Amino acid sequence: MKTIVGVNSFVKRQTKESGKTYSKKMTFEEIAQHASKQIKNKKYKKGYREGVILVSVEKKIIHNFICPIIKIDENTKLTTATTSIISISPS
């Protein structure tokens, strides 16, 4: 069976400006090629729903990916700040 990994619109929205995981240097096509290789080598696991898989990235290229999501647990220190907005109406 030939494995084909494509790049769809869901994937193409993952850019630096999107706030989602993105790659600093790799093109979507290069990522798809890497995913195909990893799938062929059985380097994946089931995803959050049927039809979705999570493909492992080789350590030698993992530095190319940025994930802006941060895991928060009971030891995470959160801070808050308030600001005032002053509105001046023209007379």
MIDOSE-1310 file (N, C-alpha, C; in nm, 2 decimals, decimal comma, always signed):
residues 91
mkti	+0,08/-0,12/+0,00/+0,00/+0,00/+0,00/+0,09/+0,13/+0,00; +0,06/+0,22/-0,09/+0,14/+0,34/-0,10/+0,07/+0,45/-0,01; +0,16/+0,51/+0,08/+0,11/+0,61/+0,17/+0,13/+0,75/+0,10; +0,02/+0,82/+0,10/+0,02/+0,96/+0,04/-0,02/+1,06/+0,14
vgvn	+0,07/+1,15/+0,17/+0,03/+1,26/+0,26/+0,02/+1,39/+0,18; -0,09/+1,45/+0,19/-0,11/+1,58/+0,12/-0,12/+1,70/+0,22; -0,13/+1,81/+0,16/-0,14/+1,94/+0,23/-0,27/+2,00/+0,20; -0,36/+2,01/+0,30/-0,49/+2,07/+0,27/-0,50/+2,20/+0,34
sfvk	-0,62/+2,26/+0,32/-0,64/+2,40/+0,38/-0,63/+2,41/+0,53; -0,67/+2,30/+0,60/-0,65/+2,29/+0,74/-0,51/+2,31/+0,78; -0,42/+2,24/+0,71/-0,28/+2,25/+0,74/-0,22/+2,38/+0,70; -0,26/+2,44/+0,59/-0,20/+2,56/+0,53/-0,23/+2,68/+0,62
rqtk	-0,33/+2,67/+0,71/-0,36/+2,78/+0,80/-0,26/+2,79/+0,92; -0,17/+2,69/+0,93/-0,08/+2,68/+1,04/+0,05/+2,76/+1,01; +0,04/+2,89/+1,03/+0,15/+2,98/+1,00/+0,19/+3,05/+1,13; +0,30/+3,12/+1,12/+0,35/+3,20/+1,24/+0,24/+3,30/+1,29
esgk	+0,17/+3,36/+1,20/+0,07/+3,46/+1,24/-0,06/+3,40/+1,29; -0,08/+3,27/+1,28/-0,20/+3,20/+1,31/-0,21/+3,17/+1,46; -0,10/+3,17/+1,53/-0,10/+3,13/+1,67/-0,11/+2,98/+1,69; -0,09/+2,90/+1,58/-0,09/+2,76/+1,59/+0,05/+2,71/+1,56
tysk	+0,07/+2,58/+1,58/+0,21/+2,52/+1,55/+0,24/+2,55/+1,40; +0,37/+2,58/+1,38/+0,42/+2,61/+1,24/+0,56/+2,57/+1,23; +0,62/+2,57/+1,11/+0,76/+2,54/+1,09/+0,83/+2,67/+1,05; +0,95/+2,69/+1,11/+1,03/+2,80/+1,08/+1,09/+2,80/+0,94
kmtf	+1,13/+2,68/+0,90/+1,21/+2,67/+0,77/+1,15/+2,57/+0,67; +1,08/+2,47/+0,72/+1,03/+2,36/+0,62/+0,90/+2,41/+0,55; +0,89/+2,37/+0,42/+0,77/+2,40/+0,35/+0,67/+2,29/+0,38; +0,54/+2,32/+0,35/+0,44/+2,22/+0,37/+0,47/+2,09/+0,30
eeia	+0,53/+2,10/+0,18/+0,56/+1,98/+0,10/+0,67/+1,90/+0,17; +0,77/+1,97/+0,22/+0,88/+1,90/+0,29/+0,82/+1,83/+0,42; +0,73/+1,89/+0,49/+0,67/+1,83/+0,60/+0,59/+1,71/+0,56; +0,51/+1,72/+0,45/+0,44/+1,60/+0,40/+0,53/+1,49/+0,36
qhas	+0,64/+1,51/+0,30/+0,74/+1,41/+0,27/+0,79/+1,34/+0,39; +0,82/+1,42/+0,49/+0,87/+1,36/+0,62/+0,76/+1,28/+0,68; +0,64/+1,33/+0,68/+0,53/+1,25/+0,74/+0,51/+1,12/+0,67; +0,52/+1,12/+0,54/+0,51/+0,99/+0,46/+0,61/+0,89/+0,50
kqik	+0,74/+0,94/+0,52/+0,85/+0,85/+0,56/+0,82/+0,80/+0,70; +0,78/+0,88/+0,79/+0,75/+0,84/+0,93/+0,64/+0,74/+0,93; +0,53/+0,76/+0,86/+0,42/+0,67/+0,85/+0,47/+0,53/+0,80; +0,54/+0,53/+0,69/+0,60/+0,41/+0,63/+0,68/+0,33/+0,74
nkky	+0,75/+0,40/+0,83/+0,83/+0,34/+0,93/+0,75/+0,32/+1,06; +0,62/+0,34/+1,05/+0,53/+0,31/+1,17/+0,56/+0,40/+1,29; +0,60/+0,53/+1,26/+0,63/+0,62/+1,36/+0,51/+0,72/+1,38; +0,39/+0,66/+1,42/+0,28/+0,74/+1,44/+0,19/+0,67/+1,54
kkgy	+0,08/+0,74/+1,59/-0,01/+0,68/+1,69/-0,15/+0,74/+1,65; -0,25/+0,68/+1,71/-0,39/+0,73/+1,69/-0,41/+0,87/+1,74; -0,49/+0,94/+1,67/-0,52/+1,08/+1,71/-0,65/+1,09/+1,80; -0,70/+1,21/+1,80/-0,81/+1,24/+1,89/-0,95/+1,19/+1,84
regv	-0,95/+1,15/+1,71/-1,07/+1,10/+1,65/-1,04/+1,01/+1,53; -1,13/+0,93/+1,49/-1,11/+0,84/+1,38/-1,06/+0,91/+1,25; -0,96/+0,86/+1,19/-0,91/+0,92/+1,07/-0,80/+1,02/+1,09; -0,77/+1,05/+1,22/-0,66/+1,14/+1,26/-0,54/+1,06/+1,32
ilvs	-0,42/+1,08/+1,27/-0,31/+1,02/+1,34/-0,21/+1,13/+1,38; -0,12/+1,10/+1,48/-0,02/+1,19/+1,52/+0,11/+1,13/+1,47; +0,18/+1,20/+1,39/+0,31/+1,15/+1,33/+0,43/+1,20/+1,41; +0,52/+1,12/+1,45/+0,64/+1,16/+1,52/+0,73/+1,23/+1,43
vekk	+0,80/+1,33/+1,48/+0,90/+1,41/+1,40/+1,04/+1,36/+1,45; +1,13/+1,34/+1,35/+1,26/+1,30/+1,39/+1,33/+1,41/+1,47; +1,41/+1,37/+1,57/+1,48/+1,46/+1,66/+1,56/+1,56/+1,58; +1,62/+1,51/+1,47/+1,72/+1,60/+1,40/+1,65/+1,72/+1,33
iihn	+1,51/+1,71/+1,32/+1,44/+1,83/+1,25/+1,34/+1,89/+1,35; +1,32/+1,84/+1,47/+1,22/+1,89/+1,56/+1,24/+2,04/+1,58; +1,36/+2,09/+1,58/+1,39/+2,23/+1,61/+1,33/+2,33/+1,50; +1,28/+2,27/+1,39/+1,22/+2,35/+1,29/+1,07/+2,39/+1,32
ficp	+1,02/+2,33/+1,43/+0,88/+2,35/+1,46/+0,86/+2,43/+1,59; +0,77/+2,52/+1,58/+0,73/+2,61/+1,69/+0,59/+2,58/+1,73; +0,57/+2,55/+1,86/+0,43/+2,53/+1,91/+0,41/+2,63/+2,02; +0,31/+2,73/+1,99/+0,29/+2,83/+2,09/+0,20/+2,79/+2,21
iiki	+0,15/+2,67/+2,21/+0,07/+2,62/+2,32/+0,15/+2,59/+2,44; +0,11/+2,63/+2,56/+0,18/+2,61/+2,68/+0,10/+2,52/+2,77; +0,16/+2,41/+2,83/+0,09/+2,33/+2,92/+0,09/+2,40/+3,06; -0,03/+2,40/+3,12/-0,05/+2,46/+3,25/-0,09/+2,36/+3,35
dent	-0,02/+2,35/+3,46/-0,06/+2,26/+3,57/-0,06/+2,33/+3,70; -0,08/+2,26/+3,81/-0,09/+2,32/+3,94/+0,03/+2,40/+3,99; +0,14/+2,37/+3,92/+0,27/+2,45/+3,96/+0,29/+2,57/+3,88; +0,21/+2,59/+3,78/+0,22/+2,71/+3,69/+0,18/+2,84/+3,76
kltt	+0,27/+2,94/+3,76/+0,23/+3,06/+3,82/+0,18/+3,16/+3,72; +0,05/+3,20/+3,74/-0,01/+3,30/+3,65/-0,02/+3,43/+3,72; -0,01/+3,53/+3,64/-0,02/+3,67/+3,69/-0,13/+3,74/+3,61; -0,19/+3,84/+3,67/-0,29/+3,92/+3,60/-0,25/+4,07/+3,61
atts	-0,30/+4,15/+3,52/-0,28/+4,29/+3,52/-0,40/+4,36/+3,48; -0,43/+4,48/+3,53/-0,54/+4,56/+3,49/-0,49/+4,69/+3,43; -0,56/+4,74/+3,34/-0,53/+4,87/+3,29/-0,65/+4,96/+3,29; -0,64/+5,09/+3,29/-0,75/+5,18/+3,28/-0,75/+5,24/+3,15
iisi	-0,87/+5,26/+3,09/-0,88/+5,33/+2,97/-0,96/+5,46/+3,00; -0,90/+5,57/+2,96/-0,96/+5,70/+2,98/-1,01/+5,75/+2,84; -1,14/+5,77/+2,84/-1,20/+5,82/+2,72/-1,23/+5,97/+2,73; -1,18/+6,04/+2,64/-1,20/+6,19/+2,64/-1,29/+6,22/+2,52
sps	-1,40/+6,28/+2,55/-1,50/+6,32/+2,44/-1,47/+6,46/+2,40; -1,48/+6,48/+2,27/-1,46/+6,62/+2,22/-1,57/+6,71/+2,27; -1,54/+6,83/+2,31/-1,64/+6,93/+2,36/-1,73/+6,99/+2,25
